[in-house]
């Protein structure tokens, strides 16, 4: 059994932060203006004064909502193809402990999650709903995977074949123990996904689509990536830098495909640094009494990492 799945932190997370599985998910309008879950745009219900994520109660949505309920601009994490909501448990535990509310408006997306975050920001650019983006090992054009011609056939493939496609992007060479634990945990999460979930995620990941950056050029962006081996090519990373020339760059020396699991301290710090620019504004994702800029600088110095601003 993987070390992460049986770790005290993960068990504490599962015992203290409830997983909500609902058909029609409603959130009071007083809490948040609009929320994105995967690819569904929340709808406004004037009669009930709620936000409705989906009006089809045959669909089941799974989510964790943690942190102070008085925060009007929380943070949402969107997982990669192989992940489920709990792959970000280390971010949820740390950030909510520091006073952040974790669910929307500021979007953190990993791999496919980052691509969908960009597309949501692009889709709503005429009536902005996203105030910032953190893109971790993400991409802007699905053609980099060279599978656009097979995207429409994923629905016909059995589950084991779809899982094999996803596992083909996992690191196969020697890795350090923390990265090995992260891979084991993600394999376990992948096994929990059904055929229809995997087929839909792979279709989104590979069907012909790209981001139109001119529609989201005014949104603050942090690009987070790693220097060691990951599913993204150097060319794909360079394309992201070109697309967002003013983005902050958060580089990790190592971390592979899943730095939010195996390098969570660095990732959590970069998230805090990104959100610091909104402190004291109506878009703050944190209770201002919880964490000061001075405390954040001390944490940054203790970790001994730096952030490059372009």
C-alpha positions as CSV (number, residue, x, y, z in Angstrom):
1,X,0.0,0.0,0.0
2,X,1.3,3.5,-0.9
3,X,2.9,5.5,1.9
4,X,0.8,8.6,1.2
5,X,-2.5,6.8,1.4
6,X,-1.7,5.5,4.9
7,X,0.1,8.6,6.1
8,X,-1.2,10.5,9.2
9,X,-1.7,13.7,7.1
10,X,-3.9,12.0,4.5
11,X,-5.9,10.2,7.2
12,X,-6.3,13.5,9.1
13,X,-7.5,15.2,5.9
14,X,-10.1,12.5,5.1
15,X,-11.4,12.5,8.7
16,X,-11.7,16.3,9.1
17,X,-12.6,17.6,5.6
18,X,-15.8,15.9,4.3
19,X,-16.1,14.8,0.7
20,X,-19.3,16.2,-0.7
21,X,-21.0,14.0,-3.3
22,X,-24.0,15.8,-4.6
23,X,-26.2,16.0,-7.7
24,X,-27.2,19.6,-7.9
25,X,-24.6,21.6,-5.9
26,X,-25.7,25.0,-4.6
27,X,-23.6,27.7,-2.9
28,X,-25.1,30.9,-1.5
29,X,-24.6,33.9,-3.7
30,X,-23.3,35.8,-0.7
31,X,-20.2,33.5,-0.6
32,X,-19.0,33.5,-4.2
33,X,-20.0,35.1,-7.6
34,X,-19.4,32.0,-9.8
35,X,-17.7,28.7,-9.5
36,X,-16.2,26.3,-11.9
37,X,-16.1,22.5,-11.3
38,X,-14.2,20.8,-14.1
39,X,-15.9,22.1,-17.2
40,X,-19.4,23.1,-15.9
41,X,-20.0,26.8,-15.4
42,X,-22.1,27.6,-12.4
43,X,-25.6,29.1,-13.1
44,X,-27.4,31.8,-11.1
45,X,-30.7,30.8,-9.6
46,X,-32.5,34.0,-8.7
47,X,-35.4,32.4,-6.8
48,X,-33.2,30.4,-4.4
49,X,-30.3,32.9,-4.3
50,X,-27.9,30.0,-4.9
51,X,-25.2,29.1,-7.4
52,X,-26.1,25.9,-9.2
53,X,-23.2,24.0,-10.6
54,X,-25.3,21.6,-12.7
55,X,-29.0,21.4,-13.2
56,X,-28.8,17.7,-14.2
57,X,-29.2,15.8,-10.9
58,X,-28.2,12.5,-12.6
59,X,-24.6,13.7,-12.4
60,X,-22.7,13.3,-9.1
61,X,-20.1,15.9,-8.2
62,X,-17.4,15.3,-5.7
63,X,-15.6,18.2,-4.0
64,X,-13.9,19.4,-0.8
65,X,-14.8,22.9,0.5
66,X,-12.4,23.9,3.3
67,X,-11.4,27.1,5.0
68,X,-13.2,30.2,6.4
69,X,-16.7,30.7,5.0
70,X,-16.4,34.4,5.2
71,X,-13.9,34.5,2.3
72,X,-15.7,35.7,-0.9
73,X,-12.8,34.9,-3.3
74,X,-11.6,31.4,-2.5
75,X,-9.2,29.2,-4.4
76,X,-10.1,26.2,-6.5
77,X,-7.8,23.3,-7.4
78,X,-8.4,21.4,-10.7
79,X,-6.7,17.9,-10.9
80,X,-4.9,16.3,-13.8
81,X,-6.3,13.5,-15.9
82,X,-5.2,10.8,-13.4
83,X,-6.2,12.7,-10.3
84,X,-9.2,13.1,-8.0
85,X,-10.0,16.0,-5.7
86,X,-7.9,14.6,-2.8
87,X,-4.6,14.7,-4.7
88,X,-4.4,18.3,-3.4
89,X,-4.9,17.3,0.2
90,X,-1.5,18.8,1.2
91,X,-2.4,22.1,-0.3
92,X,-5.9,22.1,1.4
93,X,-4.5,21.2,4.8
94,X,-1.7,23.8,4.7
95,X,-3.6,26.7,3.1
96,X,-6.7,26.4,5.2
97,X,-4.5,26.2,8.2
98,X,-3.1,29.5,7.3
99,X,-6.5,31.1,6.8
100,X,-7.2,30.5,3.0
101,X,-10.5,29.2,1.7
102,X,-10.0,26.6,-0.9
103,X,-12.6,26.0,-3.6
104,X,-12.8,29.3,-6.7
105,X,-12.2,32.6,-8.5
106,X,-8.4,32.1,-8.1
107,X,-7.7,28.9,-10.0
108,X,-4.9,26.4,-9.5
109,X,-4.8,23.8,-12.3
110,X,-2.4,20.9,-12.8
111,X,-1.9,19.6,-16.3
112,X,-5.4,19.2,-17.8
113,X,-6.7,21.1,-14.8
114,X,-4.5,24.1,-15.8
115,X,-5.7,23.9,-19.4
116,X,-9.3,23.9,-18.3
117,X,-8.6,26.8,-16.0
118,X,-7.3,28.8,-18.9
119,X,-10.3,27.9,-21.1
120,X,-12.7,28.9,-18.3
121,X,-11.0,32.3,-18.0
122,X,-11.0,32.7,-21.8
123,X,-14.7,31.7,-22.0
124,X,-15.8,34.3,-19.3
125,X,-13.4,37.1,-20.5
126,X,-16.4,39.4,-21.4
127,X,-17.8,39.0,-17.9
128,X,-14.7,38.1,-15.9
129,X,-15.0,35.4,-13.2
130,X,-11.4,34.5,-12.7
131,X,-9.0,36.9,-11.0
132,X,-5.8,34.9,-11.3
133,X,-4.3,31.6,-12.5
134,X,-1.6,29.3,-11.2
135,X,-0.7,26.8,-13.9
136,X,1.3,23.8,-12.7
137,X,2.9,21.6,-15.3
138,X,0.2,22.8,-17.7
139,X,-0.1,23.4,-21.4
140,X,-2.0,25.7,-23.8
141,X,-2.5,23.5,-26.8
142,X,-3.7,19.9,-26.8
143,X,-1.9,19.2,-30.1
144,X,1.4,18.6,-28.1
145,X,0.1,15.1,-27.2
146,X,-0.2,14.1,-30.9
147,X,-3.5,12.3,-30.2
148,X,-6.1,14.6,-31.6
149,X,-7.0,12.0,-34.2
150,X,-7.9,9.4,-31.6
151,X,-9.7,11.8,-29.2
152,X,-13.2,10.7,-30.5
153,X,-12.5,7.0,-30.0
154,X,-11.7,7.1,-26.3
155,X,-15.3,6.4,-25.5
156,X,-15.0,3.0,-27.2
157,X,-12.0,1.8,-25.3
158,X,-12.2,-0.3,-22.2
159,X,-11.0,1.1,-18.9
160,X,-7.7,-0.9,-18.7
161,X,-6.6,0.5,-22.1
162,X,-7.4,4.1,-21.1
163,X,-5.4,3.6,-17.8
164,X,-2.5,2.3,-19.8
165,X,-2.5,5.5,-21.9
166,X,-2.4,7.6,-18.8
167,X,0.3,5.5,-17.1
168,X,2.5,5.9,-20.2
169,X,3.1,9.5,-19.1
170,X,4.2,8.5,-15.6
171,X,7.9,8.5,-14.8
172,X,9.4,5.1,-15.2
173,X,13.1,5.7,-14.3
174,X,14.7,6.0,-10.8
175,X,13.1,8.6,-8.6
176,X,13.5,9.6,-5.0
177,X,11.3,8.1,-2.3
178,X,8.9,11.1,-2.1
179,X,8.3,11.1,-5.8
180,X,7.8,7.3,-5.8
181,X,5.2,7.7,-3.1
182,X,3.5,10.4,-5.2
183,X,3.4,8.2,-8.2
184,X,2.0,5.3,-6.2
185,X,-0.7,7.6,-4.8
186,X,-1.7,8.8,-8.2
187,X,-1.8,5.3,-9.6
188,X,-4.2,4.5,-6.7
189,X,-6.4,7.5,-7.6
190,X,-6.3,6.5,-11.3
191,X,-7.6,3.1,-10.3
192,X,-10.6,4.7,-8.7
193,X,-11.8,6.3,-11.9
194,X,-14.4,4.6,-14.1
195,X,-14.3,4.2,-17.9
196,X,-16.6,7.1,-18.6
197,X,-14.6,9.5,-16.3
198,X,-11.3,8.5,-17.9
199,X,-12.7,8.7,-21.4
200,X,-14.1,12.2,-20.9
201,X,-10.9,13.4,-19.3
202,X,-8.7,12.0,-22.1
203,X,-11.1,13.5,-24.7
204,X,-10.7,16.9,-23.1
205,X,-7.0,16.4,-22.9
206,X,-6.5,15.4,-26.5
207,X,-9.3,16.9,-28.7
208,X,-8.1,19.7,-30.9
209,X,-8.2,22.9,-28.8
210,X,-6.0,25.7,-27.7
211,X,-6.0,28.8,-25.5
212,X,-6.5,32.3,-27.0
213,X,-4.2,34.2,-24.6
214,X,-5.3,37.7,-25.8
215,X,-8.6,37.1,-24.1
216,X,-7.0,36.6,-20.7
217,X,-3.9,38.8,-21.0
218,X,-5.0,41.0,-18.0
219,X,-5.2,38.1,-15.6
220,X,-2.3,37.6,-13.2
221,X,-0.6,34.3,-14.0
222,X,2.0,32.2,-12.2
223,X,3.6,29.4,-14.3
224,X,4.8,26.6,-12.1
225,X,7.0,23.8,-13.6
226,X,9.9,21.5,-12.8
227,X,13.4,21.1,-14.2
228,X,13.4,17.3,-14.0
229,X,11.5,14.8,-16.2
230,X,7.7,15.3,-16.6
231,X,5.0,14.6,-19.2
232,X,5.6,18.1,-20.7
233,X,8.3,18.6,-23.3
234,X,10.7,21.6,-23.2
235,X,8.9,23.0,-26.3
236,X,5.5,22.9,-24.5
237,X,7.0,24.8,-21.5
238,X,8.6,27.4,-23.8
239,X,5.3,27.9,-25.5
240,X,3.7,28.7,-22.2
241,X,6.4,31.3,-21.5
242,X,5.7,32.9,-24.8
243,X,2.0,32.9,-24.3
244,X,2.3,34.6,-20.9
245,X,5.4,36.9,-21.2
246,X,4.5,38.8,-18.0
247,X,3.7,35.7,-15.9
248,X,5.6,35.0,-12.8
249,X,7.7,31.8,-13.0
250,X,7.8,29.4,-10.1
251,X,10.5,26.8,-11.0
252,X,11.1,23.7,-8.9
253,X,14.4,21.8,-9.4
254,X,12.6,18.4,-9.0
255,X,9.0,17.2,-8.6
256,X,8.2,15.3,-11.7
257,X,4.5,15.2,-12.8
258,X,3.1,15.7,-9.3
259,X,5.1,18.3,-7.3
260,X,2.0,19.3,-5.3
261,X,2.4,15.8,-3.6
262,X,6.1,15.3,-3.4
263,X,7.3,18.9,-3.1
264,X,4.2,20.3,-1.3
265,X,6.1,22.8,0.9
266,X,7.5,24.6,-2.2
267,X,4.2,24.5,-4.1
268,X,2.3,25.8,-1.1
269,X,4.7,28.7,-0.7
270,X,4.5,29.6,-4.3
271,X,0.7,29.6,-4.0
272,X,0.9,32.0,-1.1
273,X,3.3,34.3,-2.9
274,X,1.0,34.4,-5.9
275,X,-2.0,35.2,-3.7
276,X,-0.1,37.9,-1.7
277,X,-0.8,40.5,-4.4
278,X,-4.5,40.3,-3.5
279,X,-4.1,40.8,0.2
280,X,-6.1,43.8,1.4
281,X,-8.4,43.8,-1.6
282,X,-11.9,42.3,-2.2
283,X,-10.2,39.5,-4.1
284,X,-8.2,38.3,-1.1
285,X,-8.4,34.5,-0.6
286,X,-7.3,34.7,3.0
287,X,-8.5,36.3,6.2
288,X,-6.1,39.3,6.5
289,X,-5.6,38.6,10.2
290,X,-4.1,35.1,9.6
291,X,-0.9,35.6,7.7
292,X,1.3,38.7,7.3
293,X,3.7,39.5,4.5
294,X,6.6,39.4,7.0
295,X,5.7,35.9,8.0
296,X,5.6,34.8,4.4
297,X,9.1,36.3,3.8
298,X,10.4,34.3,6.8
299,X,8.9,31.1,5.3
300,X,10.4,31.9,1.9
301,X,13.8,32.4,3.5
302,X,13.6,29.2,5.5
303,X,12.8,27.2,2.3
304,X,15.7,28.8,0.4
305,X,13.8,29.0,-2.9
306,X,13.3,31.9,-5.2
307,X,10.8,33.1,-7.7
308,X,11.6,34.5,-11.1
309,X,9.4,37.4,-12.2
310,X,9.4,38.3,-15.9
